[in-house]
């Protein structure tokens, strides 16, 4: 995964599933995933069925952003 991909995916995950408070519904009344939940599949993540699963995706996004920041700093230091 490139640095830009890490930044984009991490940012998406935190923005969508890491918000404070209650998340929008992940399932419809008949049990099908909502469009909100299906965005995870578009990013290569499993479709979350519960809030806990969505929070795990957000945690993974935070880790990606941390790795991105470290690698970006390392590249900066190497160029100096």
mmCIF file of the N, C-alpha and C atoms, coordinates in Angstrom:
data_MODEL
# 
_entry.id   MODEL 
# 
loop_
_atom_site.group_PDB 
_atom_site.id 
_atom_site.type_symbol 
_atom_site.label_atom_id 
_atom_site.label_alt_id 
_atom_site.label_comp_id 
_atom_site.label_asym_id 
_atom_site.label_entity_id 
_atom_site.label_seq_id 
_atom_site.pdbx_PDB_ins_code 
_atom_site.Cartn_x 
_atom_site.Cartn_y 
_atom_site.Cartn_z 
_atom_site.occupancy 
_atom_site.B_iso_or_equiv 
_atom_site.pdbx_formal_charge 
_atom_site.auth_seq_id 
_atom_site.auth_comp_id 
_atom_site.auth_asym_id 
_atom_site.auth_atom_id 
_atom_site.pdbx_PDB_model_num 
ATOM 1   N N  . UNK A 1 1  ? 0.853   -1.178 0.000  1.00 0.00 ? 1  UNK A N  1 
ATOM 2   C CA . UNK A 1 1  ? 0.000   0.000  0.000  1.00 0.00 ? 1  UNK A CA 1 
ATOM 3   C C  . UNK A 1 1  ? 0.898   1.241  0.000  1.00 0.00 ? 1  UNK A C  1 
ATOM 4   N N  . UNK A 1 2  ? 0.611   2.158  -0.890 1.00 0.00 ? 2  UNK A N  1 
ATOM 5   C CA . UNK A 1 2  ? 1.410   3.373  -0.960 1.00 0.00 ? 2  UNK A CA 1 
ATOM 6   C C  . UNK A 1 2  ? 1.027   4.324  0.178  1.00 0.00 ? 2  UNK A C  1 
ATOM 7   N N  . UNK A 1 3  ? 1.837   5.339  0.364  1.00 0.00 ? 3  UNK A N  1 
ATOM 8   C CA . UNK A 1 3  ? 1.551   6.326  1.406  1.00 0.00 ? 3  UNK A CA 1 
ATOM 9   C C  . UNK A 1 3  ? 0.210   7.015  1.156  1.00 0.00 ? 3  UNK A C  1 
ATOM 10  N N  . UNK A 1 4  ? -0.050  7.378  -0.083 1.00 0.00 ? 4  UNK A N  1 
ATOM 11  C CA . UNK A 1 4  ? -1.310  8.054  -0.395 1.00 0.00 ? 4  UNK A CA 1 
ATOM 12  C C  . UNK A 1 4  ? -2.504  7.141  -0.153 1.00 0.00 ? 4  UNK A C  1 
ATOM 13  N N  . UNK A 1 5  ? -2.375  5.859  -0.492 1.00 0.00 ? 5  UNK A N  1 
ATOM 14  C CA . UNK A 1 5  ? -3.466  4.915  -0.241 1.00 0.00 ? 5  UNK A CA 1 
ATOM 15  C C  . UNK A 1 5  ? -3.723  4.758  1.252  1.00 0.00 ? 5  UNK A C  1 
ATOM 16  N N  . UNK A 1 6  ? -2.633  4.697  2.031  1.00 0.00 ? 6  UNK A N  1 
ATOM 17  C CA . UNK A 1 6  ? -2.786  4.606  3.494  1.00 0.00 ? 6  UNK A CA 1 
ATOM 18  C C  . UNK A 1 6  ? -3.523  5.819  4.034  1.00 0.00 ? 6  UNK A C  1 
ATOM 19  N N  . UNK A 1 7  ? -3.114  6.993  3.583  1.00 0.00 ? 7  UNK A N  1 
ATOM 20  C CA . UNK A 1 7  ? -3.740  8.216  4.060  1.00 0.00 ? 7  UNK A CA 1 
ATOM 21  C C  . UNK A 1 7  ? -5.215  8.261  3.687  1.00 0.00 ? 7  UNK A C  1 
ATOM 22  N N  . UNK A 1 8  ? -5.537  7.926  2.448  1.00 0.00 ? 8  UNK A N  1 
ATOM 23  C CA . UNK A 1 8  ? -6.925  7.988  1.991  1.00 0.00 ? 8  UNK A CA 1 
ATOM 24  C C  . UNK A 1 8  ? -7.807  6.965  2.715  1.00 0.00 ? 8  UNK A C  1 
ATOM 25  N N  . UNK A 1 9  ? -7.329  5.710  2.807  1.00 0.00 ? 9  UNK A N  1 
ATOM 26  C CA . UNK A 1 9  ? -8.133  4.677  3.448  1.00 0.00 ? 9  UNK A CA 1 
ATOM 27  C C  . UNK A 1 9  ? -8.276  4.944  4.944  1.00 0.00 ? 9  UNK A C  1 
ATOM 28  N N  . UNK A 1 10 ? -7.198  5.359  5.578  1.00 0.00 ? 10 UNK A N  1 
ATOM 29  C CA . UNK A 1 10 ? -7.250  5.670  7.000  1.00 0.00 ? 10 UNK A CA 1 
ATOM 30  C C  . UNK A 1 10 ? -8.201  6.813  7.291  1.00 0.00 ? 10 UNK A C  1 
ATOM 31  N N  . UNK A 1 11 ? -8.130  7.843  6.467  1.00 0.00 ? 11 UNK A N  1 
ATOM 32  C CA . UNK A 1 11 ? -9.005  8.995  6.638  1.00 0.00 ? 11 UNK A CA 1 
ATOM 33  C C  . UNK A 1 11 ? -10.467 8.602  6.455  1.00 0.00 ? 11 UNK A C  1 
ATOM 34  N N  . UNK A 1 12 ? -10.736 7.803  5.433  1.00 0.00 ? 12 UNK A N  1 
ATOM 35  C CA . UNK A 1 12 ? -12.113 7.337  5.203  1.00 0.00 ? 12 UNK A CA 1 
ATOM 36  C C  . UNK A 1 12 ? -12.629 6.545  6.398  1.00 0.00 ? 12 UNK A C  1 
ATOM 37  N N  . UNK A 1 13 ? -11.834 5.587  6.878  1.00 0.00 ? 13 UNK A N  1 
ATOM 38  C CA . UNK A 1 13 ? -12.278 4.714  7.963  1.00 0.00 ? 13 UNK A CA 1 
ATOM 39  C C  . UNK A 1 13 ? -12.595 5.506  9.232  1.00 0.00 ? 13 UNK A C  1 
ATOM 40  N N  . UNK A 1 14 ? -11.730 6.432  9.577  1.00 0.00 ? 14 UNK A N  1 
ATOM 41  C CA . UNK A 1 14 ? -11.949 7.233  10.788 1.00 0.00 ? 14 UNK A CA 1 
ATOM 42  C C  . UNK A 1 14 ? -13.151 8.159  10.610 1.00 0.00 ? 14 UNK A C  1 
ATOM 43  N N  . UNK A 1 15 ? -13.269 8.740  9.436  1.00 0.00 ? 15 UNK A N  1 
ATOM 44  C CA . UNK A 1 15 ? -14.374 9.665  9.176  1.00 0.00 ? 15 UNK A CA 1 
ATOM 45  C C  . UNK A 1 15 ? -15.727 8.948  9.203  1.00 0.00 ? 15 UNK A C  1 
ATOM 46  N N  . UNK A 1 16 ? -15.792 7.756  8.611  1.00 0.00 ? 16 UNK A N  1 
ATOM 47  C CA . UNK A 1 16 ? -17.062 7.044  8.526  1.00 0.00 ? 16 UNK A CA 1 
ATOM 48  C C  . UNK A 1 16 ? -17.423 6.327  9.819  1.00 0.00 ? 16 UNK A C  1 
ATOM 49  N N  . UNK A 1 17 ? -16.512 5.527  10.334 1.00 0.00 ? 17 UNK A N  1 
ATOM 50  C CA . UNK A 1 17 ? -16.851 4.635  11.447 1.00 0.00 ? 17 UNK A CA 1 
ATOM 51  C C  . UNK A 1 17 ? -16.274 5.070  12.785 1.00 0.00 ? 17 UNK A C  1 
ATOM 52  N N  . UNK A 1 18 ? -15.485 6.128  12.815 1.00 0.00 ? 18 UNK A N  1 
ATOM 53  C CA . UNK A 1 18 ? -14.871 6.563  14.058 1.00 0.00 ? 18 UNK A CA 1 
ATOM 54  C C  . UNK A 1 18 ? -15.548 7.752  14.697 1.00 0.00 ? 18 UNK A C  1 
ATOM 55  N N  . UNK A 1 19 ? -16.678 8.147  14.161 1.00 0.00 ? 19 UNK A N  1 
ATOM 56  C CA . UNK A 1 19 ? -17.353 9.330  14.707 1.00 0.00 ? 19 UNK A CA 1 
ATOM 57  C C  . UNK A 1 19 ? -17.863 9.063  16.115 1.00 0.00 ? 19 UNK A C  1 
ATOM 58  N N  . UNK A 1 20 ? -17.896 10.113 16.909 1.00 0.00 ? 20 UNK A N  1 
ATOM 59  C CA . UNK A 1 20 ? -18.381 9.988  18.280 1.00 0.00 ? 20 UNK A CA 1 
ATOM 60  C C  . UNK A 1 20 ? -19.882 9.820  18.276 1.00 0.00 ? 20 UNK A C  1 
ATOM 61  N N  . UNK A 1 21 ? -20.375 9.193  19.300 1.00 0.00 ? 21 UNK A N  1 
ATOM 62  C CA . UNK A 1 21 ? -21.819 9.008  19.404 1.00 0.00 ? 21 UNK A CA 1 
ATOM 63  C C  . UNK A 1 21 ? -22.291 7.798  18.616 1.00 0.00 ? 21 UNK A C  1 
ATOM 64  N N  . UNK A 1 22 ? -23.569 7.792  18.339 1.00 0.00 ? 22 UNK A N  1 
ATOM 65  C CA . UNK A 1 22 ? -24.198 6.654  17.673 1.00 0.00 ? 22 UNK A CA 1 
ATOM 66  C C  . UNK A 1 22 ? -23.952 6.697  16.166 1.00 0.00 ? 22 UNK A C  1 
ATOM 67  N N  . UNK A 1 23 ? -23.664 5.538  15.603 1.00 0.00 ? 23 UNK A N  1 
ATOM 68  C CA . UNK A 1 23 ? -23.482 5.419  14.162 1.00 0.00 ? 23 UNK A CA 1 
ATOM 69  C C  . UNK A 1 23 ? -24.833 5.294  13.465 1.00 0.00 ? 23 UNK A C  1 
ATOM 70  N N  . UNK A 1 24 ? -24.909 5.673  12.213 1.00 0.00 ? 24 UNK A N  1 
ATOM 71  C CA . UNK A 1 24 ? -26.132 5.421  11.453 1.00 0.00 ? 24 UNK A CA 1 
ATOM 72  C C  . UNK A 1 24 ? -26.381 3.908  11.374 1.00 0.00 ? 24 UNK A C  1 
ATOM 73  N N  . UNK A 1 25 ? -27.587 3.499  11.023 1.00 0.00 ? 25 UNK A N  1 
ATOM 74  C CA . UNK A 1 25 ? -27.885 2.060  10.962 1.00 0.00 ? 25 UNK A CA 1 
ATOM 75  C C  . UNK A 1 25 ? -26.976 1.331  9.973  1.00 0.00 ? 25 UNK A C  1 
ATOM 76  N N  . UNK A 1 26 ? -26.580 0.130  10.353 1.00 0.00 ? 26 UNK A N  1 
ATOM 77  C CA . UNK A 1 26 ? -25.745 -0.708 9.501  1.00 0.00 ? 26 UNK A CA 1 
ATOM 78  C C  . UNK A 1 26 ? -26.569 -1.762 8.769  1.00 0.00 ? 26 UNK A C  1 
ATOM 79  N N  . UNK A 1 27 ? -27.776 -2.007 9.241  1.00 0.00 ? 27 UNK A N  1 
ATOM 80  C CA . UNK A 1 27 ? -28.677 -2.990 8.632  1.00 0.00 ? 27 UNK A CA 1 
ATOM 81  C C  . UNK A 1 27 ? -30.063 -2.382 8.475  1.00 0.00 ? 27 UNK A C  1 
ATOM 82  N N  . UNK A 1 28 ? -30.761 -2.802 7.417  1.00 0.00 ? 28 UNK A N  1 
ATOM 83  C CA . UNK A 1 28 ? -32.144 -2.371 7.233  1.00 0.00 ? 28 UNK A CA 1 
ATOM 84  C C  . UNK A 1 28 ? -33.044 -3.243 8.097  1.00 0.00 ? 28 UNK A C  1 
ATOM 85  N N  . UNK A 1 29 ? -34.321 -2.949 8.074  1.00 0.00 ? 29 UNK A N  1 
ATOM 86  C CA . UNK A 1 29 ? -35.280 -3.722 8.875  1.00 0.00 ? 29 UNK A CA 1 
ATOM 87  C C  . UNK A 1 29 ? -35.300 -5.197 8.477  1.00 0.00 ? 29 UNK A C  1 
ATOM 88  N N  . UNK A 1 30 ? -35.055 -5.481 7.198  1.00 0.00 ? 30 UNK A N  1 
ATOM 89  C CA . UNK A 1 30 ? -35.069 -6.882 6.762  1.00 0.00 ? 30 UNK A CA 1 
ATOM 90  C C  . UNK A 1 30 ? -33.690 -7.543 6.842  1.00 0.00 ? 30 UNK A C  1 
ATOM 91  N N  . UNK A 1 31 ? -32.722 -6.878 7.444  1.00 0.00 ? 31 UNK A N  1 
ATOM 92  C CA . UNK A 1 31 ? -31.422 -7.485 7.713  1.00 0.00 ? 31 UNK A CA 1 
ATOM 93  C C  . UNK A 1 31 ? -30.352 -7.266 6.653  1.00 0.00 ? 31 UNK A C  1 
ATOM 94  N N  . UNK A 1 32 ? -30.676 -6.548 5.607  1.00 0.00 ? 32 UNK A N  1 
ATOM 95  C CA . UNK A 1 32 ? -29.684 -6.291 4.568  1.00 0.00 ? 32 UNK A CA 1 
ATOM 96  C C  . UNK A 1 32 ? -28.793 -5.126 4.989  1.00 0.00 ? 32 UNK A C  1 
ATOM 97  N N  . UNK A 1 33 ? -27.521 -5.140 4.553  1.00 0.00 ? 33 UNK A N  1 
ATOM 98  C CA . UNK A 1 33 ? -26.634 -4.027 4.907  1.00 0.00 ? 33 UNK A CA 1 
ATOM 99  C C  . UNK A 1 33 ? -27.076 -2.731 4.232  1.00 0.00 ? 33 UNK A C  1 
ATOM 100 N N  . UNK A 1 34 ? -26.936 -1.628 4.943  1.00 0.00 ? 34 UNK A N  1 
ATOM 101 C CA . UNK A 1 34 ? -27.277 -0.318 4.376  1.00 0.00 ? 34 UNK A CA 1 
ATOM 102 C C  . UNK A 1 34 ? -26.134 0.160  3.481  1.00 0.00 ? 34 UNK A C  1 
ATOM 103 N N  . UNK A 1 35 ? -26.378 1.229  2.749  1.00 0.00 ? 35 UNK A N  1 
ATOM 104 C CA . UNK A 1 35 ? -25.330 1.804  1.897  1.00 0.00 ? 35 UNK A CA 1 
ATOM 105 C C  . UNK A 1 35 ? -24.157 2.265  2.746  1.00 0.00 ? 35 UNK A C  1 
ATOM 106 N N  . UNK A 1 36 ? -24.444 2.741  3.945  1.00 0.00 ? 36 UNK A N  1 
ATOM 107 C CA . UNK A 1 36 ? -23.404 3.178  4.876  1.00 0.00 ? 36 UNK A CA 1 
ATOM 108 C C  . UNK A 1 36 ? -22.466 2.015  5.202  1.00 0.00 ? 36 UNK A C  1 
ATOM 109 N N  . UNK A 1 37 ? -23.039 0.840  5.433  1.00 0.00 ? 37 UNK A N  1 
ATOM 110 C CA . UNK A 1 37 ? -22.231 -0.333 5.754  1.00 0.00 ? 37 UNK A CA 1 
ATOM 111 C C  . UNK A 1 37 ? -21.508 -0.859 4.516  1.00 0.00 ? 37 UNK A C  1 
ATOM 112 N N  . UNK A 1 38 ? -22.130 -0.777 3.364  1.00 0.00 ? 38 UNK A N  1 
ATOM 113 C CA . UNK A 1 38 ? -21.542 -1.317 2.139  1.00 0.00 ? 38 UNK A CA 1 
ATOM 114 C C  . UNK A 1 38 ? -20.335 -0.531 1.642  1.00 0.00 ? 38 UNK A C  1 
ATOM 115 N N  . UNK A 1 39 ? -20.158 0.681  2.122  1.00 0.00 ? 39 UNK A N  1 
ATOM 116 C CA . UNK A 1 39 ? -18.973 1.435  1.700  1.00 0.00 ? 39 UNK A CA 1 
ATOM 117 C C  . UNK A 1 39 ? -17.694 0.716  2.122  1.00 0.00 ? 39 UNK A C  1 
ATOM 118 N N  . UNK A 1 40 ? -17.770 -0.056 3.195  1.00 0.00 ? 40 UNK A N  1 
ATOM 119 C CA . UNK A 1 40 ? -16.591 -0.792 3.652  1.00 0.00 ? 40 UNK A CA 1 
ATOM 120 C C  . UNK A 1 40 ? -16.129 -1.778 2.581  1.00 0.00 ? 40 UNK A C  1 
ATOM 121 N N  . UNK A 1 41 ? -17.067 -2.441 1.920  1.00 0.00 ? 41 UNK A N  1 
ATOM 122 C CA . UNK A 1 41 ? -16.708 -3.405 0.878  1.00 0.00 ? 41 UNK A CA 1 
ATOM 123 C C  . UNK A 1 41 ? -16.006 -2.709 -0.280 1.00 0.00 ? 41 UNK A C  1 
ATOM 124 N N  . UNK A 1 42 ? -16.414 -1.496 -0.591 1.00 0.00 ? 42 UNK A N  1 
ATOM 125 C CA . UNK A 1 42 ? -15.773 -0.751 -1.674 1.00 0.00 ? 42 UNK A CA 1 
ATOM 126 C C  . UNK A 1 42 ? -14.311 -0.434 -1.343 1.00 0.00 ? 42 UNK A C  1 
ATOM 127 N N  . UNK A 1 43 ? -13.990 -0.356 -0.057 1.00 0.00 ? 43 UNK A N  1 
ATOM 128 C CA . UNK A 1 43 ? -12.627 -0.079 0.384  1.00 0.00 ? 43 UNK A CA 1 
ATOM 129 C C  . UNK A 1 43 ? -11.858 -1.347 0.732  1.00 0.00 ? 43 UNK A C  1 
ATOM 130 N N  . UNK A 1 44 ? -12.446 -2.507 0.468  1.00 0.00 ? 44 UNK A N  1 
ATOM 131 C CA . UNK A 1 44 ? -11.739 -3.763 0.722  1.00 0.00 ? 44 UNK A CA 1 
ATOM 132 C C  . UNK A 1 44 ? -11.829 -4.255 2.147  1.00 0.00 ? 44 UNK A C  1 
ATOM 133 N N  . UNK A 1 45 ? -12.780 -3.781 2.888  1.00 0.00 ? 45 UNK A N  1 
ATOM 134 C CA . UNK A 1 45 ? -12.982 -4.200 4.276  1.00 0.00 ? 45 UNK A CA 1 
ATOM 135 C C  . UNK A 1 45 ? -14.248 -5.050 4.360  1.00 0.00 ? 45 UNK A C  1 
ATOM 136 N N  . UNK A 1 46 ? -14.352 -5.893 5.393  1.00 0.00 ? 46 UNK A N  1 
ATOM 137 C CA . UNK A 1 46 ? -15.596 -6.653 5.559  1.00 0.00 ? 46 UNK A CA 1 
ATOM 138 C C  . UNK A 1 46 ? -16.750 -5.717 5.917  1.00 0.00 ? 46 UNK A C  1 
ATOM 139 N N  . UNK A 1 47 ? -17.931 -6.034 5.439  1.00 0.00 ? 47 UNK A N  1 
ATOM 140 C CA . UNK A 1 47 ? -19.105 -5.207 5.716  1.00 0.00 ? 47 UNK A CA 1 
ATOM 141 C C  . UNK A 1 47 ? -19.462 -5.373 7.195  1.00 0.00 ? 47 UNK A C  1 
ATOM 142 N N  . UNK A 1 48 ? -19.448 -4.283 7.970  1.00 0.00 ? 48 UNK A N  1 
ATOM 143 C CA . UNK A 1 48 ? -19.737 -4.402 9.402  1.00 0.00 ? 48 UNK A CA 1 
ATOM 144 C C  . UNK A 1 48 ? -21.221 -4.657 9.654  1.00 0.00 ? 48 UNK A C  1 
ATOM 145 N N  . UNK A 1 49 ? -21.491 -5.584 10.553 1.00 0.00 ? 49 UNK A N  1 
ATOM 146 C CA . UNK A 1 49 ? -22.867 -5.876 10.921 1.00 0.00 ? 49 UNK A CA 1 
ATOM 147 C C  . UNK A 1 49 ? -23.244 -5.266 12.258 1.00 0.00 ? 49 UNK A C  1 
ATOM 148 N N  . UNK A 1 50 ? -22.228 -4.911 13.029 1.00 0.00 ? 50 UNK A N  1 
ATOM 149 C CA . UNK A 1 50 ? -22.463 -4.335 14.357 1.00 0.00 ? 50 UNK A CA 1 
ATOM 150 C C  . UNK A 1 50 ? -21.625 -3.071 14.506 1.00 0.00 ? 50 UNK A C  1 
ATOM 151 N N  . UNK A 1 51 ? -21.963 -2.290 15.509 1.00 0.00 ? 51 UNK A N  1 
ATOM 152 C CA . UNK A 1 51 ? -21.195 -1.075 15.784 1.00 0.00 ? 51 UNK A CA 1 
ATOM 153 C C  . UNK A 1 51 ? -19.760 -1.425 16.175 1.00 0.00 ? 51 UNK A C  1 
ATOM 154 N N  . UNK A 1 52 ? -19.592 -2.532 16.886 1.00 0.00 ? 52 UNK A N  1 
ATOM 155 C CA . UNK A 1 52 ? -18.249 -2.941 17.294 1.00 0.00 ? 52 UNK A CA 1 
ATOM 156 C C  . UNK A 1 52 ? -17.384 -3.257 16.077 1.00 0.00 ? 52 UNK A C  1 
ATOM 157 N N  . UNK A 1 53 ? -17.958 -3.896 15.075 1.00 0.00 ? 53 UNK A N  1 
ATOM 158 C CA . UNK A 1 53 ? -17.214 -4.207 13.852 1.00 0.00 ? 53 UNK A CA 1 
ATOM 159 C C  . UNK A 1 53 ? -16.836 -2.920 13.123 1.00 0.00 ? 53 UNK A C  1 
ATOM 160 N N  . UNK A 1 54 ? -17.735 -1.951 13.104 1.00 0.00 ? 54 UNK A N  1 
ATOM 161 C CA . UNK A 1 54 ? -17.449 -0.669 12.473 1.00 0.00 ? 54 UNK A CA 1 
ATOM 162 C C  . UNK A 1 54 ? -16.335 0.052  13.223 1.00 0.00 ? 54 UNK A C  1 
ATOM 163 N N  . UNK A 1 55 ? -16.347 -0.023 14.543 1.00 0.00 ? 55 UNK A N  1 
ATOM 164 C CA . UNK A 1 55 ? -15.301 0.625  15.350 1.00 0.00 ? 55 UNK A CA 1 
ATOM 165 C C  . UNK A 1 55 ? -13.941 -0.028 15.115 1.00 0.00 ? 55 UNK A C  1 
ATOM 166 N N  . UNK A 1 56 ? -13.936 -1.341 14.839 1.00 0.00 ? 56 UNK A N  1 
ATOM 167 C CA . UNK A 1 56 ? -12.673 -2.013 14.529 1.00 0.00 ? 56 UNK A CA 1 
ATOM 168 C C  . UNK A 1 56 ? -12.094 -1.484 13.218 1.00 0.00 ? 56 UNK A C  1 
ATOM 169 N N  . UNK A 1 57 ? -12.953 -1.210 12.246 1.00 0.00 ? 57 UNK A N  1 
ATOM 170 C CA . UNK A 1 57 ? -12.485 -0.628 10.981 1.00 0.00 ? 57 UNK A CA 1 
ATOM 171 C C  . UNK A 1 57 ? -11.905 0.759  11.247 1.00 0.00 ? 57 UNK A C  1 
ATOM 172 N N  . UNK A 1 58 ? -12.549 1.525  12.115 1.00 0.00 ? 58 UNK A N  1 
ATOM 173 C CA . UNK A 1 58 ? -12.036 2.855  12.464 1.00 0.00 ? 58 UNK A CA 1 
ATOM 174 C C  . UNK A 1 58 ? -10.677 2.748  13.151 1.00 0.00 ? 58 UNK A C  1 
ATOM 175 N N  . UNK A 1 59 ? -10.519 1.763  14.022 1.00 0.00 ? 59 UNK A N  1 
ATOM 176 C CA . UNK A 1 59 ? -9.239  1.571  14.702 1.00 0.00 ? 59 UNK A CA 1 
ATOM 177 C C  . UNK A 1 59 ? -8.149  1.219  13.696 1.00 0.00 ? 59 UNK A C  1 
ATOM 178 N N  . UNK A 1 60 ? -8.490  0.399  12.713 1.00 0.00 ? 60 UNK A N  1 
ATOM 179 C CA . UNK A 1 60 ? -7.530  0.056  11.667 1.00 0.00 ? 60 UNK A CA 1 
ATOM 180 C C  . UNK A 1 60 ? -7.155  1.320  10.885 1.00 0.00 ? 60 UNK A C  1 
ATOM 181 N N  . UNK A 1 61 ? -8.121  2.177  10.649 1.00 0.00 ? 61 UNK A N  1 
ATOM 182 C CA . UNK A 1 61 ? -7.853  3.432  9.957  1.00 0.00 ? 61 UNK A CA 1 
ATOM 183 C C  . UNK A 1 61 ? -6.899  4.316  10.743 1.00 0.00 ? 61 UNK A C  1 
ATOM 184 N N  . UNK A 1 62 ? -7.074  4.366  12.052 1.00 0.00 ? 62 UNK A N  1 
ATOM 185 C CA . UNK A 1 62 ? -6.155  5.157  12.887 1.00 0.00 ? 62 UNK A CA 1 
ATOM 186 C C  . UNK A 1 62 ? -4.737  4.599  12.806 1.00 0.00 ? 62 UNK A C  1 
ATOM 187 N N  . UNK A 1 63 ? -4.627  3.265  12.798 1.00 0.00 ? 63 UNK A N  1 
ATOM 188 C CA . UNK A 1 63 ? -3.302  2.643  12.671 1.00 0.00 ? 63 UNK A CA 1 
ATOM 189 C C  . UNK A 1 63 ? -2.671  2.983  11.320 1.00 0.00 ? 63 UNK A C  1 
ATOM 190 N N  . UNK A 1 64 ? -3.473  2.955  10.255 1.00 0.00 ? 64 UNK A N  1 
ATOM 191 C CA . UNK A 1 64 ? -2.951  3.319  8.935  1.00 0.00 ? 64 UNK A CA 1 
ATOM 192 C C  . UNK A 1 64 ? -2.444  4.755  8.919  1.00 0.00 ? 64 UNK A C  1 
ATOM 193 N N  . UNK A 1 65 ? -3.180  5.662  9.546  1.00 0.00 ? 65 UNK A N  1 
ATOM 194 C CA . UNK A 1 65 ? -2.747  7.059  9.591  1.00 0.00 ? 65 UNK A CA 1 
ATOM 195 C C  . UNK A 1 65 ? -1.470  7.222  10.403 1.00 0.00 ? 65 UNK A C  1 
ATOM 196 N N  . UNK A 1 66 ? -1.317  6.427  11.453 1.00 0.00 ? 66 UNK A N  1 
ATOM 197 C CA . UNK A 1 66 ? -0.100  6.470  12.264 1.00 0.00 ? 66 UNK A CA 1 
ATOM 198 C C  . UNK A 1 66 ? 1.098   5.989  11.451 1.00 0.00 ? 66 UNK A C  1 
ATOM 199 N N  . UNK A 1 67 ? 0.914   4.876  10.742 1.00 0.00 ? 67 UNK A N  1 
ATOM 200 C CA . UNK A 1 67 ? 1.987   4.346  9.896  1.00 0.00 ? 67 UNK A CA 1 
ATOM 201 C C  . UNK A 1 67 ? 2.333   5.351  8.805  1.00 0.00 ? 67 UNK A C  1 
ATOM 202 N N  . UNK A 1 68 ? 1.318   5.956  8.215  1.00 0.00 ? 68 UNK A N  1 
ATOM 203 C CA . UNK A 1 68 ? 1.531   6.971  7.178  1.00 0.00 ? 68 UNK A CA 1 
ATOM 204 C C  . UNK A 1 68 ? 2.385   8.122  7.719  1.00 0.00 ? 68 UNK A C  1 
ATOM 205 N N  . UNK A 1 69 ? 2.040   8.625  8.888  1.00 0.00 ? 69 UNK A N  1 
ATOM 206 C CA . UNK A 1 69 ? 2.779   9.751  9.470  1.00 0.00 ? 69 UNK A CA 1 
ATOM 207 C C  . UNK A 1 69 ? 4.220   9.370  9.758  1.00 0.00 ? 69 UNK A C  1 
ATOM 208 N N  . UNK A 1 70 ? 4.438   8.177  10.288 1.00 0.00 ? 70 UNK A N  1 
ATOM 209 C CA . UNK A 1 70 ? 5.808   7.729  10.581 1.00 0.00 ? 70 UNK A CA 1 
ATOM 210 C C  . UNK A 1 70 ? 6.633   7.616  9.309  1.00 0.00 ? 70 UNK A C  1 
ATOM 211 N N  . UNK A 1 71 ? 6.060   6.998  8.287  1.00 0.00 ? 71 UNK A N  1 
ATOM 212 C CA . UNK A 1 71 ? 6.803   6.819  7.041  1.00 0.00 ? 71 UNK A CA 1 
ATOM 213 C C  . UNK A 1 71 ? 7.066   8.156  6.347  1.00 0.00 ? 71 UNK A C  1 
ATOM 214 N N  . UNK A 1 72 ? 6.125   9.063  6.445  1.00 0.00 ? 72 UNK A N  1 
ATOM 215 C CA . UNK A 1 72 ? 6.312   10.380 5.848  1.00 0.00 ? 72 UNK A CA 1 
ATOM 216 C C  . UNK A 1 72 ? 7.465   11.113 6.544  1.00 0.00 ? 72 UNK A C  1 
ATOM 217 N N  . UNK A 1 73 ? 7.502   11.038 7.871  1.00 0.00 ? 73 UNK A N  1 
ATOM 218 C CA . UNK A 1 73 ? 8.598   11.659 8.626  1.00 0.00 ? 73 UNK A CA 1 
ATOM 219 C C  . UNK A 1 73 ? 9.931   11.010 8.290  1.00 0.00 ? 73 UNK A C  1 
ATOM 220 N N  . UNK A 1 74 ? 9.923   9.689  8.153  1.00 0.00 ? 74 UNK A N  1 
ATOM 221 C CA . UNK A 1 74 ? 11.163  8.979  7.824  1.00 0.00 ? 74 UNK A CA 1 
ATOM 222 C C  . UNK A 1 74 ? 11.678  9.406  6.455  1.00 0.00 ? 74 UNK A C  1 
ATOM 223 N N  . UNK A 1 75 ? 10.779  9.580  5.509  1.00 0.00 ? 75 UNK A N  1 
ATOM 224 C CA . UNK A 1 75 ? 11.186  10.034 4.171  1.00 0.00 ? 75 UNK A CA 1 
ATOM 225 C C  . UNK A 1 75 ? 11.744  11.445 4.219  1.00 0.00 ? 75 UNK A C  1 
ATOM 226 N N  . UNK A 1 76 ? 11.094  12.309 5.028  1.00 0.00 ? 76 UNK A N  1 
ATOM 227 C CA . UNK A 1 76 ? 11.574  13.683 5.174  1.00 0.00 ? 76 UNK A CA 1 
ATOM 228 C C  . UNK A 1 76 ? 12.983  13.700 5.757  1.00 0.00 ? 76 UNK A C  1 
ATOM 229 N N  . UNK A 1 77 ? 13.201  12.902 6.807  1.00 0.00 ? 77 UNK A N  1 
ATOM 230 C CA . UNK A 1 77 ? 14.496  12.855 7.459  1.00 0.00 ? 77 UNK A CA 1 
ATOM 231 C C  . UNK A 1 77 ? 15.564  12.305 6.514  1.00 0.00 ? 77 UNK A C  1 
ATOM 232 N N  . UNK A 1 78 ? 15.173  11.338 5.689  1.00 0.00 ? 78 UNK A N  1 
ATOM 233 C CA . UNK A 1 78 ? 16.113  10.746 4.752  1.00 0.00 ? 78 UNK A CA 1 
ATOM 234 C C  . UNK A 1 78 ? 16.516  11.755 3.668  1.00 0.00 ? 78 UNK A C  1 
ATOM 235 N N  . UNK A 1 79 ? 15.599  12.599 3.267  1.00 0.00 ? 79 UNK A N  1 
ATOM 236 C CA . UNK A 1 79 ? 15.880  13.602 2.243  1.00 0.00 ? 79 UNK A CA 1 
ATOM 237 C C  . UNK A 1 79 ? 16.747  14.740 2.762  1.00 0.00 ? 79 UNK A C  1 
ATOM 238 N N  . UNK A 1 80 ? 16.732  14.967 4.052  1.00 0.00 ? 80 UNK A N  1 
ATOM 239 C CA . UNK A 1 80 ? 17.501  16.094 4.633  1.00 0.00 ? 80 UNK A CA 1 
ATOM 240 C C  . UNK A 1 80 ? 18.956  15.783 4.750  1.00 0.00 ? 80 UNK A C  1 
# 
